[in-house]
């Protein structure tokens, strides 16, 4: 009798913990005051557009007539902030117009986060918004963390994206959860794998998406023959470098990989000039 009670108690604990973790994964806090890119010293517009499933998205557009456009896709969190705004002058002064926006369920945008799958519609809407502005030139996309994962997941279905780059993307949905649990809470890997299996399925059920279609590693190959640039820090604890290697292996040609000695999404912060030079060289080659 006692072993059965212990087993049932353990199962109940895993279930409750998984429900709590799913809530933390999909529901992001909103900032009390929306940050703005005023410190970038670039003229910008507060813009909004709507996804195919009716979610209203908010963002910022840095216009410069006649230039190609780069769409910057942020990571998970409260929304666009000072970390993300650093990419605006990088691309703008590099010769590009820039669009950046909050994902569904984050920042000033509406809707509910799915942590990658439904965010594909957000990226599609961003590209559509650029075209609706009358911009007919080339469009690229660059993302960090979740943003990179969404780009690699979605770009194969968005032919208007001529070149894409991403830093610190996860390769699989379950893997993202497992590595996050291990990094944040030091839970042993054997236990995180069990929890990640359960949490991923709760998240897919709650978000109403097919879990097997939420893995960027399954989709990145469809981007070819358009170019892909995978950036992943060797010291990344939140999304281990093996994810970047798996994405690069699954991508079609032309593809490039860079594995700097930095932690999660720290490329620009730690390696500023070199990071900017490599990123701009990639986009200059394929967009200009």
C-alpha positions as CSV (number, residue, x, y, z in Angstrom):
1,X,0.0,0.0,0.0
2,X,2.8,2.4,1.0
3,X,4.7,2.1,-2.3
4,X,1.5,2.8,-4.2
5,X,0.8,5.9,-2.1
6,X,4.4,7.1,-2.7
7,X,4.0,6.5,-6.5
8,X,0.7,8.4,-6.6
9,X,2.2,11.2,-4.5
10,X,5.1,11.5,-6.9
11,X,2.8,11.5,-9.9
12,X,0.7,14.2,-8.3
13,X,3.8,16.3,-7.6
14,X,5.0,16.0,-11.1
15,X,1.6,17.0,-12.4
16,X,1.3,20.1,-10.2
17,X,4.9,21.1,-10.9
18,X,4.3,20.7,-14.6
19,X,1.1,22.8,-14.5
20,X,2.9,25.6,-12.7
21,X,5.9,25.5,-15.1
22,X,3.6,25.6,-18.1
23,X,2.0,28.8,-16.7
24,X,5.4,30.3,-16.2
25,X,6.5,29.3,-19.7
26,X,3.5,30.7,-21.5
27,X,2.4,33.8,-19.4
28,X,4.9,36.7,-19.4
29,X,4.7,39.7,-17.1
30,X,4.0,43.0,-18.8
31,X,6.1,46.1,-18.1
32,X,4.3,48.8,-16.1
33,X,5.6,51.4,-18.6
34,X,6.4,50.5,-22.2
35,X,10.1,51.1,-23.0
36,X,10.9,53.2,-26.1
37,X,14.0,53.3,-28.3
38,X,14.4,57.1,-27.7
39,X,18.0,56.6,-26.5
40,X,19.0,55.2,-30.0
41,X,19.0,58.8,-31.4
42,X,17.3,57.5,-34.6
43,X,13.9,58.7,-35.9
44,X,11.3,56.0,-35.2
45,X,7.6,55.3,-35.5
46,X,5.3,53.5,-33.1
47,X,3.6,51.0,-35.4
48,X,0.9,48.3,-35.1
49,X,-0.3,45.5,-37.3
50,X,-2.5,42.4,-37.0
51,X,-1.8,38.8,-37.5
52,X,-3.9,36.4,-39.6
53,X,-5.6,35.0,-36.5
54,X,-6.5,38.5,-35.3
55,X,-3.8,39.3,-32.7
56,X,-2.7,42.9,-32.5
57,X,1.0,43.5,-32.4
58,X,2.9,46.6,-31.4
59,X,6.4,47.6,-32.4
60,X,8.8,50.3,-33.7
61,X,9.9,51.1,-37.3
62,X,13.2,52.9,-38.1
63,X,12.6,54.1,-41.7
64,X,15.2,55.2,-44.3
65,X,13.8,55.2,-47.8
66,X,15.4,53.0,-50.4
67,X,17.2,50.7,-48.0
68,X,16.6,46.9,-47.4
69,X,14.7,46.0,-44.3
70,X,15.8,43.8,-41.4
71,X,13.1,42.5,-39.0
72,X,14.5,42.1,-35.5
73,X,12.8,39.4,-33.4
74,X,13.4,39.5,-29.6
75,X,13.6,36.8,-27.0
76,X,11.1,35.7,-24.3
77,X,10.3,38.3,-21.7
78,X,8.4,41.4,-20.8
79,X,8.8,42.8,-24.4
80,X,11.2,45.0,-26.3
81,X,13.7,46.7,-24.0
82,X,17.2,48.2,-23.9
83,X,18.8,44.9,-24.7
84,X,16.8,44.7,-28.0
85,X,17.1,48.4,-28.9
86,X,20.9,48.0,-29.3
87,X,20.1,46.2,-32.6
88,X,18.4,49.2,-34.1
89,X,21.5,51.4,-34.5
90,X,23.6,48.4,-35.4
91,X,21.4,47.7,-38.5
92,X,20.3,51.3,-39.2
93,X,23.8,52.7,-39.3
94,X,24.8,49.6,-41.3
95,X,22.5,50.7,-44.1
96,X,19.1,49.1,-43.2
97,X,15.6,50.0,-42.2
98,X,14.6,48.2,-39.1
99,X,11.3,46.8,-37.8
100,X,11.1,45.3,-34.3
101,X,8.0,44.2,-32.5
102,X,6.7,42.5,-29.4
103,X,5.6,38.9,-29.8
104,X,2.0,37.9,-28.9
105,X,1.5,37.7,-25.2
106,X,4.5,39.9,-24.5
107,X,5.2,43.6,-24.1
108,X,2.5,45.9,-25.7
109,X,1.1,43.2,-28.0
110,X,-2.1,41.3,-27.5
111,X,-2.7,37.5,-27.5
112,X,-1.2,34.6,-25.7
113,X,2.3,33.3,-26.1
114,X,2.9,29.8,-27.4
115,X,6.7,30.1,-27.2
116,X,7.3,29.6,-30.9
117,X,4.5,27.9,-32.8
118,X,1.8,30.6,-33.2
119,X,4.5,33.2,-33.2
120,X,5.1,32.1,-36.8
121,X,2.0,34.1,-37.6
122,X,3.5,37.1,-35.9
123,X,6.6,37.0,-38.2
124,X,4.4,36.5,-41.2
125,X,2.4,39.6,-40.2
126,X,5.6,41.6,-39.7
127,X,6.7,40.8,-43.3
128,X,3.3,41.6,-44.6
129,X,3.4,45.0,-42.8
130,X,6.7,45.9,-44.5
131,X,5.2,45.1,-47.9
132,X,2.0,47.1,-47.1
133,X,4.2,50.1,-46.4
134,X,5.1,50.0,-50.1
135,X,8.6,48.6,-49.5
136,X,9.5,46.3,-52.4
137,X,13.1,45.7,-51.6
138,X,14.8,42.7,-49.9
139,X,13.9,41.7,-46.3
140,X,16.0,39.8,-43.8
141,X,15.3,38.7,-40.3
142,X,17.5,38.5,-37.2
143,X,16.5,37.1,-33.8
144,X,17.8,36.3,-30.4
145,X,16.8,33.2,-28.3
146,X,13.0,32.7,-28.8
147,X,13.2,35.2,-31.8
148,X,15.9,33.1,-33.4
149,X,13.9,29.9,-32.9
150,X,10.8,31.4,-34.4
151,X,12.7,32.6,-37.5
152,X,14.2,29.2,-38.1
153,X,10.8,27.6,-37.5
154,X,8.9,30.0,-39.8
155,X,11.2,31.3,-42.5
156,X,10.7,28.3,-44.8
157,X,7.0,29.4,-45.1
158,X,7.8,33.1,-45.7
159,X,9.4,33.4,-49.2
160,X,9.8,37.2,-48.8
161,X,12.6,36.6,-46.2
162,X,15.7,36.6,-48.4
163,X,18.2,35.9,-45.6
164,X,17.9,35.0,-41.9
165,X,20.2,34.9,-38.9
166,X,19.6,33.9,-35.3
167,X,21.6,33.7,-32.0
168,X,21.0,31.2,-29.2
169,X,18.0,29.4,-30.8
170,X,16.7,26.2,-29.3
171,X,16.5,23.1,-31.6
172,X,13.5,21.3,-30.0
173,X,10.6,22.5,-27.8
174,X,11.2,19.8,-25.2
175,X,14.9,20.5,-25.3
176,X,14.3,24.2,-24.7
177,X,12.2,23.3,-21.6
178,X,14.7,20.7,-20.3
179,X,17.7,23.0,-20.6
180,X,15.9,25.9,-19.1
181,X,14.8,23.9,-16.0
182,X,18.4,22.6,-15.6
183,X,19.9,26.1,-16.0
184,X,17.5,28.0,-13.8
185,X,16.8,25.4,-11.0
186,X,19.8,23.0,-11.2
187,X,17.4,20.1,-11.5
188,X,19.3,16.9,-12.5
189,X,19.1,16.2,-16.2
190,X,17.4,12.8,-15.7
191,X,14.5,14.6,-13.9
192,X,14.3,17.6,-16.3
193,X,13.8,15.2,-19.2
194,X,10.7,13.7,-17.5
195,X,9.4,17.2,-16.6
196,X,10.1,18.6,-20.0
197,X,8.2,15.8,-21.7
198,X,5.1,16.5,-19.5
199,X,5.4,20.3,-19.7
200,X,5.8,20.3,-23.5
201,X,2.6,18.4,-23.9
202,X,0.7,20.6,-21.5
203,X,1.9,23.7,-23.3
204,X,0.9,22.2,-26.7
205,X,-2.5,21.3,-25.3
206,X,-3.1,24.7,-23.8
207,X,-1.7,26.5,-26.8
208,X,-3.6,24.2,-29.3
209,X,-0.7,23.5,-31.5
210,X,0.9,20.2,-32.7
211,X,4.0,19.7,-30.6
212,X,6.0,17.8,-33.4
213,X,5.6,21.0,-35.6
214,X,7.2,23.3,-32.9
215,X,10.8,22.1,-33.3
216,X,13.0,24.5,-35.3
217,X,15.4,21.7,-36.2
218,X,12.6,20.0,-38.2
219,X,11.8,23.2,-40.2
220,X,15.2,25.0,-40.7
221,X,16.0,22.9,-43.8
222,X,13.0,24.3,-45.7
223,X,14.6,27.8,-45.7
224,X,17.2,26.7,-48.4
225,X,18.2,27.9,-50.9
226,X,18.0,31.1,-49.0
227,X,21.0,31.7,-46.6
228,X,21.0,30.9,-42.9
229,X,23.4,32.2,-40.3
230,X,23.5,30.3,-37.0
231,X,25.2,32.0,-34.0
232,X,25.5,30.2,-30.7
233,X,27.7,30.9,-27.7
234,X,29.9,28.0,-26.6
235,X,29.2,29.0,-23.0
236,X,25.4,29.1,-23.3
237,X,23.9,27.4,-20.2
238,X,20.2,28.2,-21.1
239,X,20.4,26.6,-24.5
240,X,23.5,24.5,-24.9
241,X,25.7,24.9,-27.9
242,X,24.6,21.4,-29.1
243,X,21.3,23.0,-30.2
244,X,23.1,25.4,-32.5
245,X,25.1,22.6,-34.0
246,X,22.0,20.5,-34.6
247,X,20.3,23.5,-36.3
248,X,23.3,24.1,-38.5
249,X,23.5,20.4,-39.4
250,X,19.8,20.4,-40.3
251,X,19.9,23.6,-42.4
252,X,20.4,23.5,-46.1
253,X,23.0,25.4,-48.1
254,X,24.0,28.2,-48.1
255,X,24.6,28.2,-44.4
256,X,27.1,29.7,-41.9
257,X,27.8,29.0,-38.3
258,X,29.7,31.0,-35.7
259,X,30.4,29.7,-32.2
260,X,31.9,32.5,-30.1
261,X,33.1,32.1,-26.5
262,X,30.0,33.8,-24.9
263,X,27.0,32.9,-22.9
264,X,23.3,33.1,-23.8
265,X,22.6,36.0,-26.3
266,X,25.8,37.8,-25.1
267,X,27.4,38.1,-28.6
268,X,26.7,41.8,-29.1
269,X,27.4,42.7,-25.5
270,X,30.8,40.9,-25.3
271,X,32.1,41.0,-28.9
272,X,30.5,44.3,-30.1
273,X,32.6,45.3,-33.1
274,X,33.3,41.7,-34.3
275,X,29.7,40.7,-33.8
276,X,28.4,43.7,-35.7
277,X,31.0,43.1,-38.5
278,X,30.1,39.5,-39.0
279,X,26.3,40.1,-38.9
280,X,26.4,43.0,-41.3
281,X,28.7,41.2,-43.6
282,X,26.2,38.3,-43.8
283,X,23.3,40.6,-44.6
284,X,25.3,42.8,-46.9
285,X,26.2,39.8,-49.0
286,X,22.6,38.6,-49.4
287,X,20.4,41.6,-49.1
288,X,22.3,44.4,-50.9
